[in-house]
Amino acid sequence: MQQNELYPTLVNESSISKYLDTSSISSTSTIFIRLCNDIEYIVGSACSKIMIEECKNLVLIVNDKVVTSIIEVWKSENITLKLNTQVQTVQVDQCENVHIQYESIKNFYSVVWTNTKTLELKLLEDGEEKHVLSTGDIPNEKTNSPNDNKSDKPQDNCPFQYIIRLIDDQLTSEELIRAEKGFPTTQREWNDYKNNNP
């Protein structure tokens, strides 16, 4: 490979469709896609992680294993992720119009997002849409604590960051807060913890 095998960077590419396989990436490499426009990437072999920064009109299709099970997208617009493999966490920061589609519910765990206008998540089952959630369905306001008692509320240093998960067979977006020692959790989980550990 001509690029750093551990960190292949795709920069300033546009108006192409590109297939990434073992000839261009290795299973230990992190794919970094930056400043690319009007482009489609198809990941056809395993990689360690995928990062997308400052891209527009990008389609990413992931057909093979992402070892860390993480994809990060930031400062990007009109991004479509089609995930045909397990990606436990997709993190989306400072983006506009992000569409994430999981081919199978079993491949999904969470999407963490902040400062993003229009994020749509679809989970498919047998090729049909089973669950759909758009940030347009969620008020973009900080969640009020049901108990404003300072001793019961964890320290919150990360306002307006949310996590989407499948809870009771429903896609649910909850605000992430910081509990003791900065541990990320939700108000619901924090309240459950406090109730079970008086």
KOLMI-965573 format. One record per residue (C-alpha): x negated, y negated, z; residue in three letters. Coordinates in nm, 4 decimals, always signed. Layout:
<sites>
<c1->X	c2->Y	c3->Z	aa->ALA>
...
</sites>
This chain:
<sites>
<c1->+0.0000	c2->+0.0000	c3->+0.0000	aa->MET>
<c1->-0.1210	c2->-0.3504	c3->-0.0766	aa->GLN>
<c1->+0.0426	c2->-0.5151	c3->+0.2242	aa->GLN>
<c1->-0.0133	c2->-0.4515	c3->+0.5924	aa->ASN>
<c1->+0.1303	c2->-0.1029	c3->+0.6335	aa->GLU>
<c1->+0.2597	c2->-0.1810	c3->+0.9821	aa->LEU>
<c1->+0.4261	c2->-0.5057	c3->+0.8772	aa->TYR>
<c1->+0.5176	c2->-0.5252	c3->+0.5062	aa->PRO>
<c1->+0.6596	c2->-0.8683	c3->+0.4306	aa->THR>
<c1->+0.8961	c2->-0.9438	c3->+0.1442	aa->LEU>
<c1->+0.8768	c2->-1.3208	c3->+0.0918	aa->VAL>
<c1->+1.0304	c2->-1.5578	c3->-0.1631	aa->ASN>
<c1->+1.1824	c2->-1.2863	c3->-0.3780	aa->GLU>
<c1->+1.5009	c2->-1.3596	c3->-0.5690	aa->SER>
<c1->+1.7448	c2->-1.2315	c3->-0.8285	aa->SER>
<c1->+1.6403	c2->-0.8670	c3->-0.8146	aa->ILE>
<c1->+1.7493	c2->-0.5338	c3->-0.6752	aa->SER>
<c1->+1.4654	c2->-0.3495	c3->-0.5065	aa->LYS>
<c1->+1.4431	c2->+0.0076	c3->-0.3779	aa->TYR>
<c1->+1.2097	c2->+0.0550	c3->-0.0812	aa->LEU>
<c1->+1.0761	c2->+0.4066	c3->-0.0330	aa->ASP>
<c1->+0.7609	c2->+0.5802	c3->+0.0904	aa->THR>
<c1->+0.5595	c2->+0.4135	c3->-0.1856	aa->SER>
<c1->+0.6273	c2->+0.0702	c3->-0.0324	aa->SER>
<c1->+0.6969	c2->+0.1376	c3->+0.3384	aa->ILE>
<c1->+0.6002	c2->+0.3917	c3->+0.6011	aa->SER>
<c1->+0.8021	c2->+0.5204	c3->+0.8947	aa->SER>
<c1->+0.5813	c2->+0.3165	c3->+1.1306	aa->THR>
<c1->+0.6268	c2->-0.0125	c3->+0.9452	aa->SER>
<c1->+0.8509	c2->-0.3039	c3->+1.0366	aa->THR>
<c1->+1.0112	c2->-0.4517	c3->+0.7252	aa->ILE>
<c1->+1.0121	c2->-0.8333	c3->+0.7395	aa->PHE>
<c1->+1.2312	c2->-1.0023	c3->+0.4765	aa->ILE>
<c1->+1.1824	c2->-1.3802	c3->+0.4662	aa->ARG>
<c1->+1.2974	c2->-1.6658	c3->+0.2414	aa->LEU>
<c1->+1.4615	c2->-1.4322	c3->-0.0104	aa->CYS>
<c1->+1.7692	c2->-1.5333	c3->-0.2124	aa->ASN>
<c1->+2.0266	c2->-1.3605	c3->-0.4343	aa->ASP>
<c1->+1.8750	c2->-1.0198	c3->-0.3755	aa->ILE>
<c1->+1.9595	c2->-0.6611	c3->-0.2867	aa->GLU>
<c1->+1.7269	c2->-0.4289	c3->-0.0965	aa->TYR>
<c1->+1.7950	c2->-0.0579	c3->-0.0631	aa->ILE>
<c1->+1.5956	c2->+0.1122	c3->+0.2124	aa->VAL>
<c1->+1.5562	c2->+0.4737	c3->+0.1067	aa->GLY>
<c1->+1.2961	c2->+0.5956	c3->+0.3549	aa->SER>
<c1->+1.2401	c2->+0.5645	c3->+0.7285	aa->ALA>
<c1->+1.0946	c2->+0.2496	c3->+0.8832	aa->CYS>
<c1->+1.0364	c2->+0.1263	c3->+1.2373	aa->SER>
<c1->+1.2499	c2->-0.1913	c3->+1.2393	aa->LYS>
<c1->+1.3993	c2->-0.4475	c3->+0.9977	aa->ILE>
<c1->+1.3880	c2->-0.8268	c3->+1.0392	aa->MET>
<c1->+1.5537	c2->-1.0845	c3->+0.8119	aa->ILE>
<c1->+1.4734	c2->-1.4561	c3->+0.8393	aa->GLU>
<c1->+1.5933	c2->-1.7582	c3->+0.6395	aa->GLU>
<c1->+1.7513	c2->-1.5606	c3->+0.3569	aa->CYS>
<c1->+2.0605	c2->-1.6405	c3->+0.1471	aa->LYS>
<c1->+2.2940	c2->-1.4144	c3->-0.0493	aa->ASN>
<c1->+2.1179	c2->-1.0962	c3->+0.0552	aa->LEU>
<c1->+2.2544	c2->-0.7411	c3->+0.0556	aa->VAL>
<c1->+2.0658	c2->-0.4807	c3->+0.2585	aa->LEU>
<c1->+2.1632	c2->-0.1145	c3->+0.2256	aa->ILE>
<c1->+1.9961	c2->+0.1157	c3->+0.4778	aa->VAL>
<c1->+2.0111	c2->+0.4852	c3->+0.3876	aa->ASN>
<c1->+1.7380	c2->+0.6289	c3->+0.6097	aa->ASP>
<c1->+1.6315	c2->+0.6188	c3->+0.9727	aa->LYS>
<c1->+1.5340	c2->+0.2981	c3->+1.1517	aa->VAL>
<c1->+1.3107	c2->+0.4407	c3->+1.4260	aa->VAL>
<c1->+1.3745	c2->+0.1688	c3->+1.6882	aa->THR>
<c1->+1.7391	c2->+0.1506	c3->+1.5765	aa->SER>
<c1->+1.7174	c2->-0.2321	c3->+1.5609	aa->ILE>
<c1->+1.7846	c2->-0.4862	c3->+1.2845	aa->ILE>
<c1->+1.7417	c2->-0.8596	c3->+1.3533	aa->GLU>
<c1->+1.8846	c2->-1.1373	c3->+1.1347	aa->VAL>
<c1->+1.8310	c2->-1.5061	c3->+1.2021	aa->TRP>
<c1->+1.8685	c2->-1.8432	c3->+1.0289	aa->LYS>
<c1->+2.0304	c2->-1.6770	c3->+0.7287	aa->SER>
<c1->+2.3460	c2->-1.7205	c3->+0.5196	aa->GLU>
<c1->+2.5739	c2->-1.4833	c3->+0.3266	aa->ASN>
<c1->+2.4150	c2->-1.1610	c3->+0.4485	aa->ILE>
<c1->+2.5693	c2->-0.8167	c3->+0.3971	aa->THR>
<c1->+2.4366	c2->-0.5128	c3->+0.5842	aa->LEU>
<c1->+2.5586	c2->-0.1691	c3->+0.4738	aa->LYS>
<c1->+2.4342	c2->+0.0780	c3->+0.7310	aa->LEU>
<c1->+2.4482	c2->+0.4430	c3->+0.6311	aa->ASN>
<c1->+2.2329	c2->+0.5535	c3->+0.9247	aa->THR>
<c1->+2.2197	c2->+0.4945	c3->+1.2981	aa->GLN>
<c1->+2.1347	c2->+0.1379	c3->+1.3952	aa->VAL>
<c1->+2.2179	c2->+0.0962	c3->+1.7611	aa->GLN>
<c1->+2.1651	c2->-0.2796	c3->+1.7783	aa->THR>
<c1->+2.2040	c2->-0.5488	c3->+1.5152	aa->VAL>
<c1->+2.1072	c2->-0.8917	c3->+1.6479	aa->GLN>
<c1->+2.2393	c2->-1.1978	c3->+1.4627	aa->VAL>
<c1->+2.1219	c2->-1.5500	c3->+1.5566	aa->ASP>
<c1->+2.1919	c2->-1.8869	c3->+1.3924	aa->GLN>
<c1->+2.3564	c2->-1.7450	c3->+1.0828	aa->CYS>
<c1->+2.6579	c2->-1.8095	c3->+0.8624	aa->GLU>
<c1->+2.8745	c2->-1.5476	c3->+0.6897	aa->ASN>
<c1->+2.7277	c2->-1.2174	c3->+0.8031	aa->VAL>
<c1->+2.9083	c2->-0.8953	c3->+0.7098	aa->HIS>
<c1->+2.8067	c2->-0.5691	c3->+0.8756	aa->ILE>
<c1->+2.9485	c2->-0.2348	c3->+0.7696	aa->GLN>
<c1->+2.8741	c2->+0.0976	c3->+0.9355	aa->TYR>
<c1->+2.9516	c2->+0.4039	c3->+0.7239	aa->GLU>
<c1->+3.0228	c2->+0.6015	c3->+1.0421	aa->SER>
<c1->+3.1449	c2->+0.5040	c3->+1.3890	aa->ILE>
<c1->+2.8923	c2->+0.7435	c3->+1.5443	aa->LYS>
<c1->+2.6069	c2->+0.5288	c3->+1.4062	aa->ASN>
<c1->+2.7274	c2->+0.2147	c3->+1.5880	aa->PHE>
<c1->+2.6453	c2->+0.0982	c3->+1.9401	aa->TYR>
<c1->+2.6385	c2->-0.2830	c3->+1.9499	aa->SER>
<c1->+2.6023	c2->-0.6140	c3->+1.7699	aa->VAL>
<c1->+2.4535	c2->-0.9009	c3->+1.9710	aa->VAL>
<c1->+2.5188	c2->-1.2455	c3->+1.8271	aa->TRP>
<c1->+2.4881	c2->-1.6142	c3->+1.9044	aa->THR>
<c1->+2.5284	c2->-1.9432	c3->+1.7194	aa->ASN>
<c1->+2.6822	c2->-1.7699	c3->+1.4193	aa->THR>
<c1->+2.9713	c2->-1.8884	c3->+1.2054	aa->LYS>
<c1->+3.1755	c2->-1.5997	c3->+1.0652	aa->THR>
<c1->+3.0451	c2->-1.2588	c3->+1.1565	aa->LEU>
<c1->+3.2512	c2->-0.9631	c3->+1.0370	aa->GLU>
<c1->+3.1972	c2->-0.6077	c3->+1.1569	aa->LEU>
<c1->+3.3570	c2->-0.3008	c3->+0.9963	aa->LYS>
<c1->+3.3326	c2->+0.0571	c3->+1.1174	aa->LEU>
<c1->+3.4327	c2->+0.3226	c3->+0.8656	aa->LEU>
<c1->+3.5510	c2->+0.6769	c3->+0.9227	aa->GLU>
<c1->+3.5726	c2->+0.9158	c3->+0.6269	aa->ASP>
<c1->+3.5287	c2->+0.6198	c3->+0.3902	aa->GLY>
<c1->+3.8236	c2->+0.4267	c3->+0.5374	aa->GLU>
<c1->+3.8139	c2->+0.1168	c3->+0.7582	aa->GLU>
<c1->+3.8808	c2->+0.2312	c3->+1.1141	aa->LYS>
<c1->+3.7841	c2->-0.0810	c3->+1.3116	aa->HIS>
<c1->+3.7381	c2->-0.4425	c3->+1.1957	aa->VAL>
<c1->+3.6446	c2->-0.7491	c3->+1.3989	aa->LEU>
<c1->+3.5589	c2->-1.1007	c3->+1.2860	aa->SER>
<c1->+3.4217	c2->-1.3771	c3->+1.5050	aa->THR>
<c1->+3.7110	c2->-1.5798	c3->+1.3664	aa->GLY>
<c1->+3.9263	c2->-1.3574	c3->+1.5913	aa->ASP>
<c1->+3.7360	c2->-1.4634	c3->+1.9045	aa->ILE>
<c1->+3.7412	c2->-1.8032	c3->+2.0762	aa->PRO>
<c1->+3.3933	c2->-1.9552	c3->+2.0580	aa->ASN>
<c1->+3.4004	c2->-2.0735	c3->+2.4155	aa->GLU>
<c1->+3.2077	c2->-1.9792	c3->+2.7205	aa->LYS>
<c1->+3.3937	c2->-1.7193	c3->+2.9245	aa->THR>
<c1->+3.5208	c2->-1.8443	c3->+3.2582	aa->ASN>
<c1->+3.4335	c2->-1.6267	c3->+3.5505	aa->SER>
<c1->+3.7394	c2->-1.4831	c3->+3.7251	aa->PRO>
<c1->+3.5659	c2->-1.5677	c3->+4.0522	aa->ASN>
<c1->+3.3755	c2->-1.8957	c3->+4.0660	aa->ASP>
<c1->+3.2118	c2->-1.8008	c3->+4.3952	aa->ASN>
<c1->+2.8426	c2->-1.8646	c3->+4.3244	aa->LYS>
<c1->+2.7275	c2->-1.5635	c3->+4.5273	aa->SER>
<c1->+2.9383	c2->-1.3299	c3->+4.3103	aa->ASP>
<c1->+2.8365	c2->-1.4794	c3->+3.9768	aa->LYS>
<c1->+2.5004	c2->-1.3833	c3->+3.8264	aa->PRO>
<c1->+2.2583	c2->-1.6431	c3->+3.7003	aa->GLN>
<c1->+2.3514	c2->-1.7340	c3->+3.3425	aa->ASP>
<c1->+2.0561	c2->-1.8640	c3->+3.1421	aa->ASN>
<c1->+2.1837	c2->-1.7604	c3->+2.7987	aa->CYS>
<c1->+2.5190	c2->-1.9283	c3->+2.7268	aa->PRO>
<c1->+2.7236	c2->-1.8372	c3->+2.4218	aa->PHE>
<c1->+2.5529	c2->-1.5076	c3->+2.3500	aa->GLN>
<c1->+2.7942	c2->-1.2213	c3->+2.2843	aa->TYR>
<c1->+2.7868	c2->-0.8453	c3->+2.2482	aa->ILE>
<c1->+3.0324	c2->-0.6460	c3->+2.0362	aa->ILE>
<c1->+3.0914	c2->-0.2831	c3->+2.1325	aa->ARG>
<c1->+3.3587	c2->-0.0201	c3->+2.0901	aa->LEU>
<c1->+3.5477	c2->-0.0131	c3->+2.4224	aa->ILE>
<c1->+3.8596	c2->+0.2010	c3->+2.4657	aa->ASP>
<c1->+3.8720	c2->+0.2539	c3->+2.0879	aa->ASP>
<c1->+3.8750	c2->-0.1236	c3->+2.0207	aa->GLN>
<c1->+3.5946	c2->-0.3460	c3->+1.8940	aa->LEU>
<c1->+3.5467	c2->-0.5957	c3->+2.1748	aa->THR>
<c1->+3.3261	c2->-0.9050	c3->+2.1913	aa->SER>
<c1->+3.2172	c2->-1.0113	c3->+2.5383	aa->GLU>
<c1->+2.9896	c2->-1.2887	c3->+2.6545	aa->GLU>
<c1->+2.6482	c2->-1.1728	c3->+2.7685	aa->LEU>
<c1->+2.5399	c2->-1.3142	c3->+3.1018	aa->ILE>
<c1->+2.2204	c2->-1.2717	c3->+3.3027	aa->ARG>
<c1->+2.2530	c2->-1.0812	c3->+3.6275	aa->ALA>
<c1->+1.9896	c2->-1.0395	c3->+3.8959	aa->GLU>
<c1->+1.6345	c2->-1.0563	c3->+3.7606	aa->LYS>
<c1->+1.7688	c2->-1.1649	c3->+3.4207	aa->GLY>
<c1->+1.9265	c2->-0.8304	c3->+3.3350	aa->PHE>
<c1->+2.1744	c2->-0.8782	c3->+3.0447	aa->PRO>
<c1->+2.5289	c2->-0.7655	c3->+3.1189	aa->THR>
<c1->+2.8883	c2->-0.8804	c3->+3.0726	aa->THR>
<c1->+3.1165	c2->-1.0384	c3->+3.3306	aa->GLN>
<c1->+3.3349	c2->-0.7261	c3->+3.3232	aa->ARG>
<c1->+3.0382	c2->-0.4975	c3->+3.3903	aa->GLU>
<c1->+2.9014	c2->-0.7328	c3->+3.6564	aa->TRP>
<c1->+3.2368	c2->-0.7421	c3->+3.8370	aa->ASN>
<c1->+3.2575	c2->-0.3611	c3->+3.8241	aa->ASP>
<c1->+2.9070	c2->-0.3355	c3->+3.9658	aa->TYR>
<c1->+2.9821	c2->-0.5829	c3->+4.2475	aa->LYS>
<c1->+3.3070	c2->-0.4022	c3->+4.3339	aa->ASN>
<c1->+3.1333	c2->-0.0639	c3->+4.3458	aa->ASN>
<c1->+2.8278	c2->-0.1941	c3->+4.5356	aa->ASN>
<c1->+2.9574	c2->-0.4317	c3->+4.8048	aa->PRO>
</sites>
